[in-house]
C-alpha cells in the first residue's frame, strides 16, 4: 500500500468530483491535504471534514484559477500552513462539451481556456517552483486530448497545451527528482458534467454501449484516484513526462 504519511498534497478543484476523490485517497494513505475551491466553500469545508475524520490535517483555500495572483497565494498559504508541498495535482477545470467546432463562440473559447489552459499553466508553474525535491506533479487532463472526438474541439484543445508543459517540466525538473505526469480520464461518473448523474445523457449512453471498454461502463472517480495514487507513490519514481489514458481500453 502507498505510504504518504507526513506528506502534503495540494489539489486544485478538490471540493467535489475527481479532485475530492484524489484528496480522500491521499488522505487515506496518510497525507495532509490542501483542498482548493473556486466558489463553493460549503462543499470544500465538507470535504475537509471528511478528510480530517481519516486522522490527517486538511485546509480549504479559495482561489480563482483564472487569476495568477490567486494561484500564487494558494501555494503561499499552503506552505505557510504545512511547511512544504510534496504533491501538487492540477485538477481544476470546466467542461464545455458537445459543441460543434463551427458553433464555438469567442466567449466560450475565452472561458474554457482561461481556466483549463491559463489556470493550469500557472498552477504547474507554481508547483514547479514550490514542490519539494523528489516530489510529484500531476495534471488531470482528458482522454479527448489524446483521442479526438466530434464536438470536443473546444474542451479537448484546452487540455492539450498543459500536457505539452508536463512533458517539458518533466525534463526541466528531472535533476531535482520531481516527476511530472498527466492522467487522461474518459467520461467519469460522479465528476464534471456527470457529477449530477443523468442516466439519459447521450455521452453516457455512447460510453456504456462502446465495444472494447472493460465492463461496458463509465469510469469512476476511484479509477482515476487509483492512477493518481500510483503516480504519487514511490513505484512511479522513474515515470515522468507520461500521459496515462484511463478509459478502460476503449478509444474514448
C-alpha positions as semicolon CSV with decimal commas, in nm:
position;residue;x (nm);y (nm);z (nm)
1;X;0,000;0,000;0,000
2;X;0,119;0,352;-0,079
3;X;0,252;0,535;0,226
4;X;0,217;0,914;0,211
5;X;0,244;0,968;0,586
6;X;0,375;1,314;0,670
7;X;0,347;1,442;0,316
8;X;0,131;1,731;0,200
9;X;-0,077;1,723;-0,118
10;X;-0,232;2,030;-0,278
11;X;-0,517;1,950;-0,518
12;X;-0,689;2,225;-0,714
13;X;-1,062;2,197;-0,769
14;X;-1,094;1,940;-0,492
15;X;-1,421;2,028;-0,320
16;X;-1,600;1,763;-0,526
17;X;-1,567;1,519;-0,815
18;X;-1,226;1,390;-0,924
19;X;-1,033;1,631;-0,707
20;X;-1,222;1,524;-0,397
21;X;-1,171;1,156;-0,476
22;X;-0,796;1,210;-0,514
23;X;-0,783;1,416;-0,195
24;X;-0,962;1,145;0,002
25;X;-0,740;0,874;-0,143
26;X;-0,422;1,058;-0,049
27;X;-0,565;1,122;0,297
28;X;-0,630;0,750;0,348
29;X;-0,263;0,696;0,269
30;X;-0,155;0,944;0,537
31;X;-0,111;1,273;0,351
32;X;-0,221;1,612;0,479
33;X;-0,443;1,781;0,223
34;X;-0,493;2,132;0,087
35;X;-0,845;2,146;-0,060
36;X;-0,890;2,423;-0,316
37;X;-1,223;2,561;-0,431
38;X;-1,336;2,847;-0,654
39;X;-1,674;2,942;-0,505
40;X;-1,841;2,657;-0,314
41;X;-1,693;2,697;0,034
42;X;-1,962;2,476;0,189
43;X;-1,861;2,181;-0,029
44;X;-1,492;2,244;0,040
45;X;-1,546;2,256;0,417
46;X;-1,748;1,934;0,399
47;X;-1,461;1,767;0,213
48;X;-1,215;1,893;0,475
49;X;-1,434;1,742;0,747
50;X;-1,431;1,404;0,568
51;X;-1,055;1,418;0,535
52;X;-0,999;1,507;0,899
53;X;-1,205;1,205;1,004
54;X;-0,927;0,997;0,846
55;X;-0,681;1,126;1,104
56;X;-0,482;1,373;0,892
57;X;-0,479;1,750;0,865
58;X;-0,669;1,940;0,599
59;X;-0,722;2,300;0,496
60;X;-0,964;2,458;0,250
61;X;-0,838;2,756;0,048
62;X;-1,026;2,964;-0,207
63;X;-0,852;3,053;-0,533
64;X;-0,975;3,156;-0,876
65;X;-0,769;2,963;-1,130
66;X;-0,809;3,239;-1,389
67;X;-0,606;3,474;-1,167
68;X;-0,233;3,413;-1,138
69;X;-0,222;3,611;-0,814
70;X;-0,476;3,372;-0,661
71;X;-0,271;3,071;-0,766
72;X;0,045;3,218;-0,615
73;X;-0,140;3,298;-0,293
74;X;-0,283;2,945;-0,279
75;X;0,065;2,792;-0,280
76;X;0,197;3,053;-0,036
77;X;-0,083;2,983;0,213
78;X;-0,032;2,607;0,180
79;X;0,339;2,647;0,251
80;X;0,268;2,874;0,546
81;X;0,032;2,614;0,695
82;X;0,222;2,291;0,625
83;X;0,580;2,399;0,557
84;X;0,617;2,206;0,233
85;X;0,425;2,068;-0,064
86;X;0,518;1,715;-0,169
87;X;0,242;1,651;-0,424
88;X;0,060;1,902;-0,643
89;X;-0,236;1,797;-0,855
90;X;-0,360;2,043;-1,119
91;X;-0,720;1,929;-1,144
92;X;-0,936;2,243;-1,159
93;X;-1,122;2,289;-1,487
94;X;-1,454;2,322;-1,660
95;X;-1,618;2,123;-1,939
96;X;-1,787;2,300;-2,227
97;X;-1,859;1,993;-2,436
98;X;-2,069;1,863;-2,726
99;X;-2,029;2,188;-2,921
100;X;-1,968;2,160;-3,299
101;X;-1,650;2,343;-3,395
102;X;-1,829;2,589;-3,625
103;X;-2,058;2,696;-3,339
104;X;-1,790;2,780;-3,079
105;X;-1,810;3,142;-2,970
106;X;-1,531;3,373;-2,860
107;X;-1,689;3,396;-2,515
108;X;-1,690;3,017;-2,481
109;X;-1,328;2,999;-2,600
110;X;-1,213;3,264;-2,354
111;X;-1,391;3,099;-2,061
112;X;-1,268;2,749;-2,142
113;X;-0,907;2,848;-2,199
114;X;-0,890;3,091;-1,905
115;X;-0,943;2,806;-1,660
116;X;-0,829;2,489;-1,834
117;X;-0,523;2,629;-2,011
118;X;-0,408;2,951;-1,846
119;X;-0,507;2,837;-1,498
120;X;-0,339;2,500;-1,535
121;X;-0,029;2,653;-1,695
122;X;0,034;2,878;-1,397
123;X;-0,064;2,608;-1,147
124;X;0,204;2,387;-1,300
125;X;0,448;2,678;-1,284
126;X;0,375;2,735;-0,914
127;X;0,407;2,363;-0,850
128;X;0,743;2,354;-1,029
129;X;0,867;2,635;-0,807
130;X;0,742;2,502;-0,477
131;X;0,715;2,121;-0,478
132;X;0,996;1,962;-0,280
133;X;1,280;1,770;-0,443
134;X;1,165;1,416;-0,533
135;X;0,808;1,542;-0,523
136;X;0,520;1,474;-0,759
137;X;0,326;1,695;-1,000
138;X;0,016;1,551;-1,168
139;X;-0,208;1,713;-1,427
140;X;-0,565;1,586;-1,469
141;X;-0,643;1,618;-1,838
142;X;-0,899;1,431;-2,050
143;X;-0,895;1,141;-2,292
144;X;-1,023;1,388;-2,553
145;X;-0,677;1,548;-2,553
146;X;-0,528;1,223;-2,682
147;X;-0,828;1,081;-2,871
148;X;-1,012;1,347;-3,074
149;X;-1,389;1,322;-3,068
150;X;-1,656;1,514;-3,259
151;X;-1,797;1,805;-3,060
152;X;-1,497;1,824;-2,827
153;X;-1,270;2,064;-3,019
154;X;-1,300;2,338;-2,758
155;X;-1,267;2,124;-2,446
156;X;-1,005;1,887;-2,586
157;X;-0,783;2,161;-2,726
158;X;-0,788;2,343;-2,392
159;X;-0,642;2,029;-2,237
160;X;-0,365;1,974;-2,493
161;X;-0,133;2,267;-2,413
162;X;-0,085;2,178;-2,044
163;X;0,017;1,824;-2,138
164;X;0,294;1,971;-2,354
165;X;0,402;2,171;-2,049
166;X;0,403;1,849;-1,844
167;X;0,649;1,692;-2,086
168;X;0,872;1,998;-2,077
169;X;0,863;2,019;-1,697
170;X;0,950;1,651;-1,671
171;X;1,280;1,737;-1,837
172;X;1,340;2,062;-1,653
173;X;1,276;1,910;-1,311
174;X;1,449;1,578;-1,366
175;X;1,766;1,681;-1,180
176;X;1,553;1,751;-0,872
177;X;1,392;1,408;-0,889
178;X;1,045;1,560;-0,938
179;X;0,816;1,356;-1,163
180;X;0,554;1,529;-1,377
181;X;0,276;1,329;-1,541
182;X;-0,070;1,357;-1,693
183;X;-0,380;1,148;-1,626
184;X;-0,630;1,146;-1,914
185;X;-0,964;1,009;-1,792
186;X;-1,260;0,917;-2,007
187;X;-1,614;1,028;-1,909
188;X;-1,628;0,975;-1,533
189;X;-1,941;0,902;-1,333
190;X;-1,964;1,149;-1,047
191;X;-1,730;1,409;-1,195
192;X;-1,752;1,709;-1,425
193;X;-2,075;1,719;-1,623
194;X;-2,161;1,381;-1,471
195;X;-2,142;1,498;-1,108
196;X;-2,521;1,506;-1,107
197;X;-2,588;1,172;-1,273
198;X;-2,823;1,182;-1,572
199;X;-2,896;0,826;-1,691
200;X;-3,018;0,958;-2,026
201;X;-2,719;1,175;-2,113
202;X;-2,616;1,090;-2,473
203;X;-2,247;1,061;-2,383
204;X;-2,333;0,817;-2,103
205;X;-2,531;0,606;-2,348
206;X;-2,245;0,617;-2,600
207;X;-1,981;0,520;-2,346
208;X;-2,171;0,229;-2,196
209;X;-2,251;0,081;-2,538
210;X;-1,899;0,114;-2,681
211;X;-1,721;-0,213;-2,771
212;X;-1,374;-0,264;-2,630
213;X;-1,441;-0,098;-2,296
214;X;-1,385;-0,312;-1,987
215;X;-1,721;-0,383;-1,826
216;X;-1,905;-0,164;-2,079
217;X;-1,924;0,104;-1,809
218;X;-1,828;0,463;-1,747
219;X;-1,518;0,536;-1,547
220;X;-1,546;0,605;-1,175
221;X;-1,370;0,860;-0,959
222;X;-1,191;0,570;-0,790
223;X;-1,048;0,459;-1,126
224;X;-0,881;0,798;-1,153
225;X;-0,780;0,804;-0,787
226;X;-0,607;0,468;-0,844
227;X;-0,394;0,625;-1,117
228;X;-0,326;0,933;-0,904
229;X;-0,218;0,713;-0,614
230;X;0,024;0,524;-0,835
231;X;0,181;0,840;-0,977
232;X;0,222;0,984;-0,628
233;X;0,387;0,668;-0,498
234;X;0,748;0,551;-0,488
235;X;0,654;0,292;-0,751
236;X;0,632;0,574;-1,007
237;X;0,962;0,734;-0,911
238;X;1,107;0,670;-1,257
239;X;0,792;0,752;-1,455
240;X;0,784;1,109;-1,580
241;X;0,659;1,308;-1,879
242;X;0,390;1,049;-1,949
243;X;0,020;1,066;-2,028
244;X;-0,188;0,783;-1,881
245;X;-0,523;0,733;-2,054
246;X;-0,777;0,594;-1,808
247;X;-1,054;0,471;-2,038
248;X;-1,095;0,100;-1,980
249;X;-0,918;0,013;-2,304
250;X;-1,166;0,192;-2,529
251;X;-1,091;0,461;-2,785
252;X;-1,272;0,735;-2,595
